[in-house]
Amino acid sequence: MTKNLLFASAILLIISCTSNPKTEEEVMVETLVENSLTLEFASKNPEVKKEGTHVGASEMLHLSLTDNSQSDFVGKSLTLNNTIEGAINFYTRNDSVFCNAPNSLILMSMPPKAGVIPAMIEAMSDFYIAPMSLLKFESVNIMFVGPGTKK
């Protein structure tokens, strides 16, 4: 009797283990992927003697600024969501990018739009910055290209 009971239990165990009602298509595997924000910048290489539209893409310097970081770019210190006194601080709020610079600057869209006057931004002012905006400082111009690819 005990042998029959053990045999029946073993058969039920084997059947329950081998009969999986889910197919491979129904099984979902979740992978945690960390997204990090990156902002892209460009500026004319100071060694290039050309001006304006005569400067080619290959003659530009490029920077990918990652979230919570600081980087030196064409003699300026840039930060993203990592405010440092004296730096050009970029930060995000509600999927928009804002900036605060220690010096006054001129902000203009690129390419320039007819009828749109460049904005004079006072030092230490918080301002919204759209992709393809040019920040014109006394010594250097920095183009905010836009958000980079999330990694």
Contact map, one row per residue, 1 for C-alpha under 8 A:
1111100000000000000000000000000000000000000000000000000000000000000000000000000000000000000000000000000000000000000000000000000000000000000000000000000
1111110000000000000000000000000000000000000000000000000000000000000000000000000000000000000000000000000000000000000000000000000000000000000000000000000
1111111000000000000000000000000000000000000000000000000000000000000000000000000000000000000000000000000000000000000000000000000000000000000000000000000
1111111100000000000000000000000000000000000000000000000000000000000000000000000000000000000000000000000000000000000000000000000000000000000000000000000
1111111110000000000000000000000000000000000000000000000000000000000000000000000000000000000000000000000000000000000000000000000000000000000000000000000
0111111111000000000000000000000000000000000000000000000000000000000000000000000000000000000000000000000000000000000000000000000000000000000000000000000
0011111111100000000000000000000000000000000000000000000000000000000000000000000000000000000000000000000000000000000000000000000000000000000000000000000
0001111111110000000000000000000000000000000000000000000000000000000000000000000000000000000000000000000000000000000000000000000000000000000000000000000
0000111111111000000000000000000000000000000000000000000000000000000000000000000000000000000000000000000000000000000000000000000000000000000000000000000
0000011111111100000000000000000000000000000000000000000000000000000000000000000000000000000000000000000000000000000000000000000000000000000000000000000
0000001111111110000000000000000000000000000000000000000000000000000000000000000000000000000000000000000000000000000000000000000000000000000000000000000
0000000111111111000000000000000000000000000000000000000000000000000000000000000000000000000000000000000000000000000000000000000000000000000000000000000
0000000011111111100000000000000000000000000000000000000000000000000000000000000000000000000000000000000000000000000000000000000000000000000000000000000
0000000001111111110000000000000000000000000000000000000000000000000000000000000000000000000000000000000000000000000000000000000000000000000000000000000
0000000000111111111000000000000000000000000000000000000000000000000000000000000000000000000000000000000000000000000000000000000000000000000000000000000
0000000000011111111100000000000000000000000000000000000000000000000000000000000000000000000000000000000000000000000000000000000000000000000000000000000
0000000000001111111100000000000000000000000000000000000000000000000000000000000000000000000000000000000000000000000000000000000000000000000000000000000
0000000000000111111100000000000000000000000000000000000000000000000000000000000000000000000000000000000000000000000000000000000000000000000000000000000
0000000000000011111110000000000000000000000000000000000000000000000000000000000000000000000000000000000000000000000000000000000000000000000000000000000
0000000000000001111111100000000000000000000000000000000000000000000000000000000000000000000000000000000000000000000000000000000000000000000000000000000
0000000000000000001111100000000000000000000000000000000000000000000000000000000000000000000000000000000000000000000000000000000000000000000000000000000
0000000000000000000111111110000000000000000000000000000000000000000000000000000000000000000000000000000000000000000000000000000000000000000000000000000
0000000000000000000111111110000000000000000000000000000000000000000000000000000000000000000000000000000000000000000000000000000000000000000000000000000
0000000000000000000001111110000000000000000000000000000000000000000000000000000000000000000000000000000000000000000000000000000000000000000000000000000
0000000000000000000001111111000000000000000000000000000000000000000000000000000000000000000000000000000000000000000000000000000000000000000000000000000
0000000000000000000001111111000000000000000000000000000000000000000000000000000000000000000000000000000000000000000000000000000000000000000000000000000
0000000000000000000001111111100000000000000000000000000000000000000000000000000000000000000000000000000000000000000000000000000000000000000000000000000
0000000000000000000000001111110000000000000000000000000000000000000000000000000000000000000000000000000000000000000000000000000000000000000000000000000
0000000000000000000000000011111000000000000000000000000000000000000000000000000000000000000000000000000000000000000000000000000000000000000000000000000
0000000000000000000000000001111100000000000000000000000000000000000000000000000000000000000000000000000000000000000000000000000000000000000000000000000
0000000000000000000000000000111110000000000000000000000000000000000000000000000000000000000000000000000000000000000000000000000000000000000000000000000
0000000000000000000000000000011111000000000000000000000000000000000000000000000000000000000000000000000000000000000000000000000000000000000000000000000
0000000000000000000000000000001111100000000000000000000000000000000000000000000000000000000000000000000000000000000000000000000000000000000000000000000
0000000000000000000000000000000111110000000000000000000000000000000000000000000000000000000000000000000000000000000000000000000000000000000000000000001
0000000000000000000000000000000011111000000000000000000000000000000000000000000000000000000000000000000000000000000000000000000000000000000000000000011
0000000000000000000000000000000001111100000000000000000000000000011000000000000000000000000000000000000000000000000000000000000000000000000000000000011
0000000000000000000000000000000000111110000000000000000000000000011000000000000000000000000000000000000000000000000000000000000000000000000000000011111
0000000000000000000000000000000000011111000000000000000000000001111000000000000000000000000000000000000000000000000000000000000000000000000000000011110
0000000000000000000000000000000000001111100000000000000000000001110000000000000000000000000000000000000000000000000000000000000000000000000000011111000
0000000000000000000000000000000000000111110000000000000000000111100000000000000000000000000000000000000000000000000000000000000000000000000000011111000
0000000000000000000000000000000000000011111000000000000000000111100000000000000000000000000000000000000000000000000000000000000000000000000001111100000
0000000000000000000000000000000000000001111100000000000000011110000000000000000000000000000000000000000000000000000000000000000000000000000001111000000
0000000000000000000000000000000000000000111110000000000000011100000000000100000000000000000000000000000000000000000000000000000000000000000011100000000
0000000000000000000000000000000000000000011111010000001000111000000000000000000000000000000000000000000000000000000000000000000000000000000010000000000
0000000000000000000000000000000000000000001111110000000000111000000000000100000000000000000000000000000000000000000000000000000000000000000000000000000
0000000000000000000000000000000000000000000111111000000000000000000000000100000000000000000000000000000000000000000000000000000000000000000000000000000
0000000000000000000000000000000000000000000011111000000000000000000000000000000000000000000000000000000000000000000000000000000000000000000000000000000
0000000000000000000000000000000000000000000111111100001000100000000000000000000000000000000000000000000000000000000000000000000000000000000000000000000
0000000000000000000000000000000000000000000001111110000000000000000000000000000000000000000000000000000000000000000000000000000000000000000000000000000
0000000000000000000000000000000000000000000000011111011000000000000000000000000000000000000000000000000000000000000000000000000000000000000000000000000
0000000000000000000000000000000000000000000000001111111000000000000000000000000000000000000000000000000000000000000000000000000000000000000000000000000
0000000000000000000000000000000000000000000000000111111000000000000000000000000000000000000000000000000000000000000000000000000000000000000000000000000
0000000000000000000000000000000000000000000000000011111100000000000000000000000000000000000000000000000000000000000000000000000000000000000000000000000
0000000000000000000000000000000000000000000000000111111100000000000000000000000000000000000000000000000000000000000000000000000000000000000000000000000
0000000000000000000000000000000000000000000100010111111110110000000000000000000000000000000000000000000000000000000000000000000000000000000000000000000
0000000000000000000000000000000000000000000000000000111111110000000000000000000000000000000000000000000000000000000000000000000000000000000000000000000
0000000000000000000000000000000000000000000000000000001111110000000000000000000000000000000000000000000000000000000000000000000000000000000000000000000
0000000000000000000000000000000000000000000000000000000111110000000000000000000000000000000000000000000000000000000000000000000000000000000000000000000
0000000000000000000000000000000000000000000110010000001111111000000000000000000000000000000000000000000000000000000000000000000000000000000000000000000
0000000000000000000000000000000000000000011110000000001111111100000000000000000000000000000000000000000000000000000000000000000000000000000000000000000
0000000000000000000000000000000000000000011110000000000000111110000000000000000000000000000000000000000000000000000000000000000000000000000000000000000
0000000000000000000000000000000000000001111000000000000000011111000000000000000000000000000000000000000000000000000000000000000000000000000000000000000
0000000000000000000000000000000000000001110000000000000000001111100000001000000000000000000000000000000000000000000000000000000000000000000000000000000
0000000000000000000000000000000000000111100000000000000000000111110000000000000000000000000000000000000000000000000000000000000000000000000000000001000
0000000000000000000000000000000000000111100000000000000000000011111011100000011100000000000000000000000000000000000000000000000000000000000000000000000
0000000000000000000000000000000000011110000000000000000000000001111110000000000100000000000000000000000000000000000000000000000000000000000000000000000
0000000000000000000000000000000000011100000000000000000000000000111110000000000111000000000000000000000000000000000000000000000000000000000000000000000
0000000000000000000000000000000000000000000000000000000000000000011111000000001111000000000000000000000000000000000000000000000000000000000000000000000
0000000000000000000000000000000000000000000000000000000000000000111111100000001111000000000000000000000000000000000000000000000000000000000000000000000
0000000000000000000000000000000000000000000000000000000000000000100111110000111101000000000000000000000000000000000000000000000000000000000000000000000
0000000000000000000000000000000000000000000000000000000000000000100011111000111000000000000000000000000000000000000000000000000000000000000000000000000
0000000000000000000000000000000000000000000000000000000000000000000001111111110000000000000000000000000000000000000000000000000000000000000000000000000
0000000000000000000000000000000000000000000000000000000000000010000000111111110000000000000000000000000000000000000000000000000000000000000000000000000
0000000000000000000000000000000000000000001011000000000000000000000000011111000000000000000000000000000000000000000000000000000000000000000100000000000
0000000000000000000000000000000000000000000000000000000000000000000000011111100000000000000000000000000000000000000000000000000000000000000000000000000
0000000000000000000000000000000000000000000000000000000000000000000000011111110000000011000000000000000000000000000000000000000000000000000000000000000
0000000000000000000000000000000000000000000000000000000000000000000001111011111000000111000000000000000000000000000000000000000000000000000000000000000
0000000000000000000000000000000000000000000000000000000000000000100001111001111100000011110000000000000000000000000000000000000000000000000000000000000
0000000000000000000000000000000000000000000000000000000000000000100111100000111111110011110000000000000000000000000000000000000000000000000000000000000
0000000000000000000000000000000000000000000000000000000000000000111111000000011111100000111000000000000000000000000000000000000000000000000000000000000
0000000000000000000000000000000000000000000000000000000000000000001110000000001111100000111100000000000000000000000000000000000000000000000000000000000
0000000000000000000000000000000000000000000000000000000000000000001111000000001111110000101000000000000000000000000000000000000000000000000000000000000
0000000000000000000000000000000000000000000000000000000000000000000000000000001111111010110000000000000000000000000000000000000000000000000000000000000
0000000000000000000000000000000000000000000000000000000000000000000000000000001001111110100000000000000000000000000000000000000000000000000000000000000
0000000000000000000000000000000000000000000000000000000000000000000000000000000000111110000000000000010000000000000000000000000000000000000000000000000
0000000000000000000000000000000000000000000000000000000000000000000000000000100000011111000000000000110000000000000000000000000000000000000000000000000
0000000000000000000000000000000000000000000000000000000000000000000000000001111000111111100000000000110000000000000000000000000000000000000000000000000
0000000000000000000000000000000000000000000000000000000000000000000000000001111000000111110000000011110000000000000000000000000000000000000000000000000
0000000000000000000000000000000000000000000000000000000000000000000000000000011111110011111000000011100000000000000000000000000000000000000000000000000
0000000000000000000000000000000000000000000000000000000000000000000000000000011110100001111100001111000000000000000000000000000000000000000000000000000
0000000000000000000000000000000000000000000000000000000000000000000000000000000111000000111110001110000000000000000000000000000000000000000000000000000
0000000000000000000000000000000000000000000000000000000000000000000000000000000010000000011111111100000000000000000000000000000000000000000000000000000
0000000000000000000000000000000000000000000000000000000000000000000000000000000000000000001111111100000000000000000000000000000000000000000000000000000
0000000000000000000000000000000000000000000000000000000000000000000000000000000000000000000111110000000000000000000000000000000000000000000000000000000
0000000000000000000000000000000000000000000000000000000000000000000000000000000000000000000111111000000000000000000000000000000000000000000000000000000
0000000000000000000000000000000000000000000000000000000000000000000000000000000000000000000111111100000000000000000000000000000110000000000000000000000
0000000000000000000000000000000000000000000000000000000000000000000000000000000000000000011110111110000000000000000000000000000111000000000000000000000
0000000000000000000000000000000000000000000000000000000000000000000000000000000000000000011110011111000000000000000000000000011110000000000000000000000
0000000000000000000000000000000000000000000000000000000000000000000000000000000000000001111000001111100000000000000000000000111110000000000000000000000
0000000000000000000000000000000000000000000000000000000000000000000000000000000000000001110000000111110000000000000000000011111000000000000000000000000
0000000000000000000000000000000000000000000000000000000000000000000000000000000000000111100000000011111100000000000000000011110000000000000000000000000
0000000000000000000000000000000000000000000000000000000000000000000000000000000000001111000000000001111100000000000000000011000000000000000000000000000
0000000000000000000000000000000000000000000000000000000000000000000000000000000000000000000000000000111110000000000000000111000000000000100000000000000
0000000000000000000000000000000000000000000000000000000000000000000000000000000000000000000000000000111111000000000000011111000000000000100000000000000
0000000000000000000000000000000000000000000000000000000000000000000000000000000000000000000000000000001111100000000000011110000000000011110000000000000
0000000000000000000000000000000000000000000000000000000000000000000000000000000000000000000000000000000111110000000001111000000000000111100000000000000
0000000000000000000000000000000000000000000000000000000000000000000000000000000000000000000000000000000011111000000001111000000000001111000000000000000
0000000000000000000000000000000000000000000000000000000000000000000000000000000000000000000000000000000001111101000011100000000000001110000000000000000
0000000000000000000000000000000000000000000000000000000000000000000000000000000000000000000000000000000000111111100001000000000000011100000000000000000
0000000000000000000000000000000000000000000000000000000000000000000000000000000000000000000000000000000000011111100000000000000000011100000000000000000
0000000000000000000000000000000000000000000000000000000000000000000000000000000000000000000000000000000000001111100000000000000000010000000000000000000
0000000000000000000000000000000000000000000000000000000000000000000000000000000000000000000000000000000000011111110100000000000000000000000000000000000
0000000000000000000000000000000000000000000000000000000000000000000000000000000000000000000000000000000000001111111100000000000000000000000000000000000
0000000000000000000000000000000000000000000000000000000000000000000000000000000000000000000000000000000000000001111100000000000000000000000000000000000
0000000000000000000000000000000000000000000000000000000000000000000000000000000000000000000000000000000000000000111110000000000000000000000000000000000
0000000000000000000000000000000000000000000000000000000000000000000000000000000000000000000000000000000000000001111111000000000000000000000000000000000
0000000000000000000000000000000000000000000000000000000000000000000000000000000000000000000000000000000000010000001111100000000000000000000000000000000
0000000000000000000000000000000000000000000000000000000000000000000000000000000000000000000000000000000001111000000111110000000000000000000000000000000
0000000000000000000000000000000000000000000000000000000000000000000000000000000000000000000000000000000001110000000011111000000000000000000000000000000
0000000000000000000000000000000000000000000000000000000000000000000000000000000000000000000000000000000111100000000001111100000000000000000000000000000
0000000000000000000000000000000000000000000000000000000000000000000000000000000000000000000000000000000111100000000000111110101000000000000000000000000
0000000000000000000000000000000000000000000000000000000000000000000000000000000000000000000000000000001110000000000000011111100000000000000000000000000
0000000000000000000000000000000000000000000000000000000000000000000000000000000000000000000000000001111110000000000000001111100000000000000000000000000
0000000000000000000000000000000000000000000000000000000000000000000000000000000000000000000000000001111100000000000000000111110000000000000000000000000
0000000000000000000000000000000000000000000000000000000000000000000000000000000000000000000000000011100000000000000000001111111000000000000000000000000
0000000000000000000000000000000000000000000000000000000000000000000000000000000000000000000000000111100000000000000000000001111100000000000000000000000
0000000000000000000000000000000000000000000000000000000000000000000000000000000000000000000000000111000000000000000000001000111110000000000000000000000
0000000000000000000000000000000000000000000000000000000000000000000000000000000000000000000000011110000000000000000000000000011111000000000000000000000
0000000000000000000000000000000000000000000000000000000000000000000000000000000000000000000000011110000000000000000000000000001111101000000000010000000
0000000000000000000000000000000000000000000000000000000000000000000000000000000000000000000000001000000000000000000000000000000111111000000000010100000
0000000000000000000000000000000000000000000000000000000000000000000000000000000000000000000000000000000000000000000000000000000011111000000000011110000
0000000000000000000000000000000000000000000000000000000000000000000000000000000000000000000000000000000000001110000000000000000001111100000000111100000
0000000000000000000000000000000000000000000000000000000000000000000000000000000000000000000000000000000000111100000000000000000011111110000000111000000
0000000000000000000000000000000000000000000000000000000000000000000000000000000000000000000000000000000001111100000000000000000000011111000011110000000
0000000000000000000000000000000000000000000000000000000000000000000000000000000000000000000000000000000011110000000000000000000000001111100011110000000
0000000000000000000000000000000000000000000000000000000000000000000000000000000000000000000000000000000011100000000000000000000000000111110111000000000
0000000000000000000000000000000000000000000000000000000000000000000000000000000000000000000000000000001111000000000000000000000000000011111110000000000
0000000000000000000000000000000000000000000000000000000000000000000000000000000000000000000000000000000010000000000000000000000000000001111100000000000
0000000000000000000000000000000000000000000000000000000000000000000000000000000000000000000000000000000000000000000000000000000000000000111110000000000
0000000000000000000000000000000000000000000000000000000000000000000000000100000000000000000000000000000000000000000000000000000000000001111111000000000
0000000000000000000000000000000000000000001100000000000000000000000000000000000000000000000000000000000000000000000000000000000000000111101111100000000
0000000000000000000000000000000000000000111000000000000000000000000000000000000000000000000000000000000000000000000000000000000000000111000111110000000
0000000000000000000000000000000000000000111000000000000000000000000000000000000000000000000000000000000000000000000000000000000000011110000011111000000
0000000000000000000000000000000000000011110000000000000000000000000000000000000000000000000000000000000000000000000000000000000011111110000001111100000
0000000000000000000000000000000000000011110000000000000000000000000000000000000000000000000000000000000000000000000000000000000000111000000000111110000
0000000000000000000000000000000000000011100000000000000000000000000000000000000000000000000000000000000000000000000000000000000001110000000000011111000
0000000000000000000000000000000000001111000000000000000000000000000000000000000000000000000000000000000000000000000000000000000000100000000000001111100
0000000000000000000000000000000000001111000000000000000000000001000000000000000000000000000000000000000000000000000000000000000000000000000000000111110
0000000000000000000000000000000000001100000000000000000000000000000000000000000000000000000000000000000000000000000000000000000000000000000000000011111
0000000000000000000000000000000000111100000000000000000000000000000000000000000000000000000000000000000000000000000000000000000000000000000000000001111
0000000000000000000000000000000001111000000000000000000000000000000000000000000000000000000000000000000000000000000000000000000000000000000000000000111
